[in-house]
Amino acid sequence: MTQKFYITTAIPYVNAPPHIGHALEFVETDCVARYHRLLGEEVCLLSGGDENALKNVQAAQNSGIPIQQFVDTNSHLFADLAKALNVEFNVFQKGSDHVHHFPSSQKLWKLCEKNNDIYKKSYEGLYCVGCEIFYTPEELNDNGECFEHPGKKLEIVSEENYFFRLSQYQKQLIDLITTDAIRIIPEFRKKEVLSFLKQPLQDISISRTNERAKNWGVPVPSDPTQRIYVWFDALNIYQSGIGFGWDEKTYSKWWPADVHVIGKGIIRFHAVYWPAFLLSAGLQLPKTIFVHGYLTVNGQKMSKSIGNVIDPFELVKKYGADPLRYYLLREIPSYDDGDFSERRFKELYNADLANGLGNTISRLAKLAETSKVVFDETKYPKEIYRSEQKNAIEDFRFDLILNNILLLDLKPIEKHIDQKAPWLIKDKNELKKILQREIDDLRMLAYKLQPFLPETSKKILSQFKGPTIQSQPPLFPRIQ
């Protein structure tokens, strides 16, 4: 029986077009999905649009565009970005989908309500629209602002909402995370969550009044005056996209998620709130949560006010999808924040892709072409990755595995060409033996690169499939 692997990106807010940070997460997630496909597993990669947030409503109003049209347009841009980056989503689930997502989220609500974990009460608190959550004063910075959105004043909101009994699940969550029943990677993020769980958990608001929600979002099943709201609704996209509440056969095939890939700013919602909702509903829990850092731009946090938000579409148009994938996976530390600068992008492109991989491809293709030798097919071993490479990718260390591949797979080919000097060999059998080994190694390298640089891998395997090999224009022309 083929093993299944279900992986998700975080579900991005669609209050604005995607930026380079979204490209990072899309590429990381796609890389893991492609790796598991390469292992012969049946893979489902899900993303979508978090469309029911208050910030989307406000952004649509500020733009003078109807809410549905606004979220449709921006959600489409996120799906377009995936295509531009050669990211293969199997499911893109929209939060405004009345056919699948609405009944699915209402089913989750009813299951938690049946367990007596949902109740209604009046509440006044400080609300961050950016995070879509109420904060207590103790959770804010010295200026009384959210750490994720400094400089933005919180709203004082007073209304009657439905609350979820998060406080009931504190001990269970601590046990699940401590024992790695829910595995959080990297380890220091796990410690952050456990540190948060040392404080008494407060019950959380999971609905908004129709008035405040502008009648937008999933209606509360038993109360038409309220809407289910972030995060209860948005997190359920992980289930609604694979059939929960509308196709139980598909849902039971894929759930639970093997990996949720998220940014560090939303770890609380995924490692605390989401498992608690699922525990309440009697549903299975995700197995792993991989938490990546943020991207800065030229050393500064991305900000519209600064004007340094990077458009990934422009980078793909200018340099291609694979060079951008390479930079994001190789240059950005998998576990920490990383910086994007076009200057560094060009340096890395020229050093690793143009002078390194690209130059080796050109040299070997020219040698194979002029040799007039007929080459055999390459026999790939069952285990194509070295143990340290396999461990690195399964721990989401994309930066480490790409460095390892360059050192242990590419460099030896270059060294072998220089040492054996095939251009000096006159004996055709000896020449074939030398070039065949180098071509086998290059094909193997290209095969390994499929999860990381899918387009490049495909081009190399096509050019070197034999039996005769022709030189072609450089895959990575140098950037001046």
Helices and strands as residue ranges (DSSP letters): E 4-8, H 20-38, E 42-49, H 54-63, H 67-84, E 91-94, H 101-114, E 118-128, E 133-135, G 137-139, E 155-164, G 166-169, H 170-178, E 183-185, H 187-196, E 204-205, E 207-209, H 210-213, E 218-220, E 223-228, H 232-235, H 237-240, H 248-254, E 259-263, G 264-266, H 267-268, I 269-273, H 274-281, E 288-292, E 295-297, E 300-301, H 312-319, H 321-330, E 338-340, H 342-348, I 349-358, H 359-371, H 387-394, H 398-405, I 406-410, H 411-420, G 422-424, H 428-448, H 454-463
